[in-house]
């Protein structure tokens, strides 16, 4: 059975191995003109949130993993940032307010494992947009990403946890064309200062890539339209066959009277 990724299992390790920052400048730039509260969805431990807070932004941050949010809260303890951190599933998003800007970083929509639930999430997001609001949704491009969804185990790297421990992370995943889901695992091996293996953890990984034509259909049904689409975080044009990412700026479609 395919389940949503249970990040609670590795929340205490997450910041040690997820150190990518290639999208930070993009989000700081995209939010630089915006002074009202911003809604960030699937925020995790605050990888994108904290740089935005440091730039002076006011945020409402939502994630389904309480352990990831606990790490986030601990990281900003005593900082007095203007942020509201909420545990909630984006497919059941219900904040009783609307936002002029909503962001969903790190290609996380694909962690929702069915078309129906992905549409439900997009529908709920659309309902939380102000009439002139913008939604920035980031996605991996299946045309590129699926080339490495081949079942081969690859070492992602070696990471320092503290003065006495280090960790290696390996990953394997494979695409099932019948279900449209990529399934696999990440293996975490933790070693002490002497090099002795002290702990292993295995995180089941499942995600459902969304193609560009499918995404256009989903957002149209959810009442949104594409303003701009980029192929990477430097805002190069999106090329369906070769771009690594689909970075979409969306807005609610105008209602014709």
C-alpha positions as YAML, in Angstrom:
chain: A
units: angstrom
residues:
- id: 1
  name: UNK
  ca: [0.00, 0.00, 0.00]
- id: 2
  name: UNK
  ca: [1.33, 3.45, -0.92]
- id: 3
  name: UNK
  ca: [1.22, 6.03, 1.86]
- id: 4
  name: UNK
  ca: [2.07, 9.69, 2.15]
- id: 5
  name: UNK
  ca: [5.70, 10.12, 3.24]
- id: 6
  name: UNK
  ca: [5.89, 9.91, 7.04]
- id: 7
  name: UNK
  ca: [8.44, 12.65, 7.71]
- id: 8
  name: UNK
  ca: [7.86, 12.28, 11.46]
- id: 9
  name: UNK
  ca: [10.26, 9.32, 11.26]
- id: 10
  name: UNK
  ca: [13.20, 11.49, 10.20]
- id: 11
  name: UNK
  ca: [12.25, 14.98, 11.38]
- id: 12
  name: UNK
  ca: [15.24, 15.10, 13.75]
- id: 13
  name: UNK
  ca: [17.60, 14.27, 10.86]
- id: 14
  name: UNK
  ca: [15.96, 16.26, 8.06]
- id: 15
  name: UNK
  ca: [17.95, 19.49, 8.29]
- id: 16
  name: UNK
  ca: [21.22, 17.56, 8.31]
- id: 17
  name: UNK
  ca: [20.76, 16.17, 4.80]
- id: 18
  name: UNK
  ca: [18.28, 18.54, 3.12]
- id: 19
  name: UNK
  ca: [20.58, 21.52, 2.65]
- id: 20
  name: UNK
  ca: [19.48, 22.66, -0.82]
- id: 21
  name: UNK
  ca: [19.07, 26.43, -1.10]
- id: 22
  name: UNK
  ca: [18.79, 27.00, -4.85]
- id: 23
  name: UNK
  ca: [15.19, 28.19, -4.50]
- id: 24
  name: UNK
  ca: [15.67, 30.60, -1.58]
- id: 25
  name: UNK
  ca: [16.64, 33.62, -3.68]
- id: 26
  name: UNK
  ca: [13.65, 32.98, -5.94]
- id: 27
  name: UNK
  ca: [11.16, 33.04, -3.07]
- id: 28
  name: UNK
  ca: [12.78, 36.03, -1.37]
- id: 29
  name: UNK
  ca: [12.58, 37.92, -4.66]
- id: 30
  name: UNK
  ca: [9.00, 36.82, -5.42]
- id: 31
  name: UNK
  ca: [7.81, 37.94, -1.98]
- id: 32
  name: UNK
  ca: [9.87, 41.14, -1.77]
- id: 33
  name: UNK
  ca: [7.01, 43.39, -2.91]
- id: 34
  name: UNK
  ca: [4.43, 41.78, -0.65]
- id: 35
  name: UNK
  ca: [3.73, 43.20, 2.81]
- id: 36
  name: UNK
  ca: [0.65, 41.22, 3.87]
- id: 37
  name: UNK
  ca: [0.61, 37.77, 5.43]
- id: 38
  name: UNK
  ca: [1.80, 34.99, 3.10]
- id: 39
  name: UNK
  ca: [0.53, 31.42, 3.28]
- id: 40
  name: UNK
  ca: [3.24, 28.78, 2.91]
- id: 41
  name: UNK
  ca: [2.02, 25.21, 2.43]
- id: 42
  name: UNK
  ca: [3.91, 22.00, 3.27]
- id: 43
  name: UNK
  ca: [6.55, 24.11, 5.01]
- id: 44
  name: UNK
  ca: [8.35, 21.28, 6.84]
- id: 45
  name: UNK
  ca: [11.08, 22.49, 9.19]
- id: 46
  name: UNK
  ca: [11.07, 26.02, 7.78]
- id: 47
  name: UNK
  ca: [13.79, 25.64, 5.14]
- id: 48
  name: UNK
  ca: [12.16, 28.37, 3.02]
- id: 49
  name: UNK
  ca: [10.10, 29.96, 5.79]
- id: 50
  name: UNK
  ca: [13.00, 31.16, 7.95]
- id: 51
  name: UNK
  ca: [14.81, 33.09, 5.18]
- id: 52
  name: UNK
  ca: [11.48, 34.77, 4.37]
- id: 53
  name: UNK
  ca: [10.91, 35.64, 8.03]
- id: 54
  name: UNK
  ca: [14.46, 36.98, 8.22]
- id: 55
  name: UNK
  ca: [13.65, 39.20, 5.22]
- id: 56
  name: UNK
  ca: [10.77, 40.72, 7.19]
- id: 57
  name: UNK
  ca: [7.82, 38.74, 5.85]
- id: 58
  name: UNK
  ca: [4.74, 37.72, 7.85]
- id: 59
  name: UNK
  ca: [3.84, 34.06, 7.35]
- id: 60
  name: UNK
  ca: [1.19, 31.48, 8.03]
- id: 61
  name: UNK
  ca: [2.94, 28.09, 7.68]
- id: 62
  name: UNK
  ca: [1.08, 24.79, 7.27]
- id: 63
  name: UNK
  ca: [2.32, 21.19, 7.28]
- id: 64
  name: UNK
  ca: [0.81, 17.80, 8.13]
- id: 65
  name: UNK
  ca: [3.88, 16.56, 10.07]
- id: 66
  name: UNK
  ca: [3.81, 17.62, 13.72]
- id: 67
  name: UNK
  ca: [7.41, 16.46, 14.25]
- id: 68
  name: UNK
  ca: [8.67, 18.60, 11.36]
- id: 69
  name: UNK
  ca: [6.76, 21.58, 12.75]
- id: 70
  name: UNK
  ca: [8.24, 20.92, 16.19]
- id: 71
  name: UNK
  ca: [11.73, 21.24, 14.68]
- id: 72
  name: UNK
  ca: [10.62, 24.46, 12.96]
- id: 73
  name: UNK
  ca: [9.29, 25.92, 16.23]
- id: 74
  name: UNK
  ca: [12.50, 25.03, 18.07]
- id: 75
  name: UNK
  ca: [14.63, 26.70, 15.39]
- id: 76
  name: UNK
  ca: [12.84, 30.03, 15.77]
- id: 77
  name: UNK
  ca: [12.32, 29.93, 19.52]
- id: 78
  name: UNK
  ca: [12.96, 33.36, 21.00]
- id: 79
  name: UNK
  ca: [13.12, 35.07, 17.59]
- id: 80
  name: UNK
  ca: [9.69, 36.74, 17.87]
- id: 81
  name: UNK
  ca: [9.02, 36.27, 14.16]
- id: 82
  name: UNK
  ca: [5.52, 37.13, 12.84]
- id: 83
  name: UNK
  ca: [4.53, 33.56, 12.00]
- id: 84
  name: UNK
  ca: [1.58, 31.30, 12.69]
- id: 85
  name: UNK
  ca: [2.51, 27.60, 12.45]
- id: 86
  name: UNK
  ca: [-0.38, 25.19, 11.91]
- id: 87
  name: UNK
  ca: [-0.60, 21.41, 11.57]
- id: 88
  name: UNK
  ca: [-3.07, 20.67, 8.78]
- id: 89
  name: UNK
  ca: [-3.41, 18.51, 5.67]
- id: 90
  name: UNK
  ca: [-3.46, 20.70, 2.57]
- id: 91
  name: UNK
  ca: [-6.20, 18.54, 1.05]
- id: 92
  name: UNK
  ca: [-8.43, 19.67, 3.94]
- id: 93
  name: UNK
  ca: [-7.13, 23.24, 4.13]
- id: 94
  name: UNK
  ca: [-9.52, 25.37, 6.15]
- id: 95
  name: UNK
  ca: [-8.06, 28.56, 7.63]
- id: 96
  name: UNK
  ca: [-11.17, 30.76, 7.37]
- id: 97
  name: UNK
  ca: [-9.25, 33.53, 5.61]
- id: 98
  name: UNK
  ca: [-7.88, 34.42, 2.20]
- id: 99
  name: UNK
  ca: [-4.38, 35.41, 1.15]
- id: 100
  name: UNK
  ca: [-2.92, 37.59, -1.57]
- id: 101
  name: UNK
  ca: [0.05, 35.24, -1.95]
- id: 102
  name: UNK
  ca: [0.29, 31.48, -1.39]
- id: 103
  name: UNK
  ca: [3.47, 29.46, -1.99]
- id: 104
  name: UNK
  ca: [4.10, 25.72, -2.15]
- id: 105
  name: UNK
  ca: [7.87, 25.14, -2.32]
- id: 106
  name: UNK
  ca: [10.04, 22.06, -2.89]
- id: 107
  name: UNK
  ca: [7.78, 20.31, -5.42]
- id: 108
  name: UNK
  ca: [5.63, 18.95, -2.61]
- id: 109
  name: UNK
  ca: [2.30, 18.67, -4.44]
- id: 110
  name: UNK
  ca: [3.53, 15.34, -5.84]
- id: 111
  name: UNK
  ca: [3.54, 13.89, -2.31]
- id: 112
  name: UNK
  ca: [-0.26, 13.75, -2.67]
- id: 113
  name: UNK
  ca: [-0.80, 10.35, -4.22]
- id: 114
  name: UNK
  ca: [-3.95, 10.55, -6.33]
- id: 115
  name: UNK
  ca: [-5.36, 12.86, -8.97]
- id: 116
  name: UNK
  ca: [-8.51, 13.31, -6.93]
- id: 117
  name: UNK
  ca: [-6.60, 14.41, -3.83]
- id: 118
  name: UNK
  ca: [-4.25, 16.64, -5.82]
- id: 119
  name: UNK
  ca: [-7.30, 18.34, -7.31]
- id: 120
  name: UNK
  ca: [-8.85, 18.61, -3.85]
- id: 121
  name: UNK
  ca: [-5.70, 20.34, -2.59]
- id: 122
  name: UNK
  ca: [-5.65, 22.76, -5.52]
- id: 123
  name: UNK
  ca: [-9.35, 23.47, -5.04]
- id: 124
  name: UNK
  ca: [-8.80, 24.26, -1.36]
- id: 125
  name: UNK
  ca: [-5.83, 26.48, -2.24]
- id: 126
  name: UNK
  ca: [-7.93, 28.35, -4.81]
- id: 127
  name: UNK
  ca: [-10.60, 28.92, -2.15]
- id: 128
  name: UNK
  ca: [-7.95, 30.54, 0.08]
- id: 129
  name: UNK
  ca: [-6.79, 33.00, -2.60]
- id: 130
  name: UNK
  ca: [-8.05, 36.56, -2.70]
- id: 131
  name: UNK
  ca: [-9.62, 37.51, -6.05]
- id: 132
  name: UNK
  ca: [-6.36, 39.09, -7.24]
- id: 133
  name: UNK
  ca: [-4.13, 36.67, -5.34]
- id: 134
  name: UNK
  ca: [-1.18, 34.68, -6.71]
- id: 135
  name: UNK
  ca: [-0.29, 31.04, -6.03]
- id: 136
  name: UNK
  ca: [3.29, 29.87, -6.71]
- id: 137
  name: UNK
  ca: [3.39, 26.09, -7.16]
- id: 138
  name: UNK
  ca: [6.68, 24.28, -7.75]
- id: 139
  name: UNK
  ca: [6.81, 20.86, -9.39]
- id: 140
  name: UNK
  ca: [9.40, 18.45, -10.68]
- id: 141
  name: UNK
  ca: [9.17, 17.83, -14.42]
- id: 142
  name: UNK
  ca: [8.33, 14.13, -14.92]
- id: 143
  name: UNK
  ca: [10.05, 14.09, -18.31]
- id: 144
  name: UNK
  ca: [13.36, 14.60, -16.48]
- id: 145
  name: UNK
  ca: [12.70, 13.25, -12.98]
- id: 146
  name: UNK
  ca: [11.49, 9.82, -14.10]
- id: 147
  name: UNK
  ca: [14.78, 9.09, -15.84]
- id: 148
  name: UNK
  ca: [16.28, 8.26, -12.44]
- id: 149
  name: UNK
  ca: [13.18, 6.45, -11.09]
- id: 150
  name: UNK
  ca: [14.76, 3.17, -12.17]
- id: 151
  name: UNK
  ca: [15.07, 1.13, -8.97]
- id: 152
  name: UNK
  ca: [18.83, 1.67, -8.66]
- id: 153
  name: UNK
  ca: [20.08, 2.49, -5.14]
- id: 154
  name: UNK
  ca: [22.16, 5.65, -5.09]
- id: 155
  name: UNK
  ca: [24.12, 7.23, -2.26]
- id: 156
  name: UNK
  ca: [22.88, 10.76, -1.71]
- id: 157
  name: UNK
  ca: [25.77, 11.76, 0.52]
- id: 158
  name: UNK
  ca: [27.46, 11.71, 3.89]
- id: 159
  name: UNK
  ca: [26.36, 14.26, 6.48]
- id: 160
  name: UNK
  ca: [27.61, 15.39, 9.87]
- id: 161
  name: UNK
  ca: [25.01, 15.17, 12.63]
- id: 162
  name: UNK
  ca: [27.15, 16.47, 15.51]
- id: 163
  name: UNK
  ca: [30.71, 16.23, 16.83]
- id: 164
  name: UNK
  ca: [30.35, 12.50, 17.49]
- id: 165
  name: UNK
  ca: [28.08, 11.24, 14.73]
- id: 166
  name: UNK
  ca: [27.81, 11.19, 10.97]
- id: 167
  name: UNK
  ca: [25.17, 9.79, 8.64]
- id: 168
  name: UNK
  ca: [25.02, 8.38, 5.14]
- id: 169
  name: UNK
  ca: [21.79, 8.57, 3.15]
- id: 170
  name: UNK
  ca: [20.97, 6.30, 0.21]
- id: 171
  name: UNK
  ca: [17.87, 6.27, -1.94]
- id: 172
  name: UNK
  ca: [16.08, 4.05, -4.43]
- id: 173
  name: UNK
  ca: [12.81, 4.62, -6.26]
- id: 174
  name: UNK
  ca: [10.99, 3.21, -9.26]
- id: 175
  name: UNK
  ca: [8.12, 4.45, -11.38]
- id: 176
  name: UNK
  ca: [5.04, 2.26, -11.80]
- id: 177
  name: UNK
  ca: [3.29, 3.32, -15.04]
- id: 178
  name: UNK
  ca: [0.12, 1.47, -14.03]
- id: 179
  name: UNK
  ca: [-0.41, 3.58, -10.90]
- id: 180
  name: UNK
  ca: [1.54, 6.69, -11.93]
- id: 181
  name: UNK
  ca: [3.35, 6.55, -8.58]
- id: 182
  name: UNK
  ca: [7.08, 6.49, -7.85]
- id: 183
  name: UNK
  ca: [7.78, 4.24, -4.87]
- id: 184
  name: UNK
  ca: [10.95, 3.43, -2.98]
- id: 185
  name: UNK
  ca: [12.88, 4.23, 0.17]
- id: 186
  name: UNK
  ca: [15.57, 6.31, 1.77]
- id: 187
  name: UNK
  ca: [18.05, 4.51, 4.02]
- id: 188
  name: UNK
  ca: [19.70, 6.39, 6.89]
- id: 189
  name: UNK
  ca: [22.83, 4.85, 8.46]
- id: 190
  name: UNK
  ca: [24.22, 6.60, 11.53]
- id: 191
  name: UNK
  ca: [27.81, 6.05, 12.73]
- id: 192
  name: UNK
  ca: [29.59, 7.06, 15.91]
- id: 193
  name: UNK
  ca: [33.01, 8.74, 16.15]
- id: 194
  name: UNK
  ca: [34.77, 5.38, 15.82]
- id: 195
  name: UNK
  ca: [32.94, 4.57, 12.60]
- id: 196
  name: UNK
  ca: [30.66, 1.98, 14.16]
- id: 197
  name: UNK
  ca: [27.14, 1.74, 12.75]
- id: 198
  name: UNK
  ca: [24.79, 2.59, 15.62]
- id: 199
  name: UNK
  ca: [21.40, 3.07, 13.95]
- id: 200
  name: UNK
  ca: [19.49, 2.46, 10.73]
- id: 201
  name: UNK
  ca: [16.23, 4.02, 9.63]
- id: 202
  name: UNK
  ca: [14.23, 3.35, 6.49]
- id: 203
  name: UNK
  ca: [11.76, 5.92, 5.20]
- id: 204
  name: UNK
  ca: [9.20, 4.76, 2.64]
- id: 205
  name: UNK
  ca: [9.05, 7.24, -0.23]
- id: 206
  name: UNK
  ca: [6.04, 7.58, -2.52]
- id: 207
  name: UNK
  ca: [5.15, 10.44, -4.82]
- id: 208
  name: UNK
  ca: [3.03, 11.06, -7.87]
- id: 209
  name: UNK
  ca: [4.63, 13.26, -10.55]
- id: 210
  name: UNK
  ca: [2.30, 15.61, -12.41]
- id: 211
  name: UNK
  ca: [2.83, 16.31, -16.11]
- id: 212
  name: UNK
  ca: [2.37, 19.78, -17.54]
- id: 213
  name: UNK
  ca: [-0.82, 18.90, -19.49]
- id: 214
  name: UNK
  ca: [-2.28, 17.21, -16.41]
- id: 215
  name: UNK
  ca: [-1.40, 20.14, -14.17]
- id: 216
  name: UNK
  ca: [-3.05, 22.60, -16.58]
- id: 217
  name: UNK
  ca: [-6.21, 20.50, -16.52]
- id: 218
  name: UNK
  ca: [-6.21, 20.31, -12.70]
- id: 219
  name: UNK
  ca: [-5.75, 24.03, -12.15]
- id: 220
  name: UNK
  ca: [-8.36, 24.90, -14.76]
- id: 221
  name: UNK
  ca: [-10.88, 22.70, -12.94]
- id: 222
  name: UNK
  ca: [-9.84, 24.37, -9.67]
- id: 223
  name: UNK
  ca: [-10.57, 27.80, -11.13]
- id: 224
  name: UNK
  ca: [-7.00, 28.99, -11.68]
- id: 225
  name: UNK
  ca: [-4.86, 29.92, -14.66]
- id: 226
  name: UNK
  ca: [-1.13, 30.19, -15.33]
- id: 227
  name: UNK
  ca: [0.39, 33.67, -15.31]
- id: 228
  name: UNK
  ca: [3.98, 32.53, -15.84]
- id: 229
  name: UNK
  ca: [5.89, 29.26, -15.90]
- id: 230
  name: UNK
  ca: [9.64, 28.80, -15.45]
- id: 231
  name: UNK
  ca: [11.91, 25.82, -15.99]
- id: 232
  name: UNK
  ca: [14.24, 26.62, -13.11]
- id: 233
  name: UNK
  ca: [14.73, 29.03, -10.22]
- id: 234
  name: UNK
  ca: [16.67, 31.51, -12.36]
- id: 235
  name: UNK
  ca: [13.39, 31.99, -14.29]
- id: 236
  name: UNK
  ca: [14.50, 30.42, -17.54]
- id: 237
  name: UNK
  ca: [11.62, 29.48, -19.81]
- id: 238
  name: UNK
  ca: [9.98, 26.10, -19.27]
- id: 239
  name: UNK
  ca: [10.77, 23.46, -21.90]
- id: 240
  name: UNK
  ca: [8.58, 20.41, -21.40]
- id: 241
  name: UNK
  ca: [11.16, 17.92, -22.68]
- id: 242
  name: UNK
  ca: [14.24, 19.18, -20.83]
- id: 243
  name: UNK
  ca: [13.49, 21.52, -17.91]
- id: 244
  name: UNK
  ca: [14.15, 20.13, -14.44]
- id: 245
  name: UNK
  ca: [11.19, 21.91, -12.88]
- id: 246
  name: UNK
  ca: [7.81, 23.46, -13.54]
- id: 247
  name: UNK
  ca: [7.60, 26.62, -11.44]
- id: 248
  name: UNK
  ca: [4.14, 28.05, -11.97]
- id: 249
  name: UNK
  ca: [2.69, 31.40, -10.96]
- id: 250
  name: UNK
  ca: [-1.08, 31.07, -10.93]
- id: 251
  name: UNK
  ca: [-4.07, 33.28, -10.23]
- id: 252
  name: UNK
  ca: [-7.80, 32.80, -9.94]
- id: 253
  name: UNK
  ca: [-9.60, 33.00, -13.24]
- id: 254
  name: UNK
  ca: [-11.80, 36.05, -13.60]
- id: 255
  name: UNK
  ca: [-15.51, 35.35, -13.53]
- id: 256
  name: UNK
  ca: [-17.26, 36.74, -16.60]
- id: 257
  name: UNK
  ca: [-20.65, 38.35, -15.93]
...
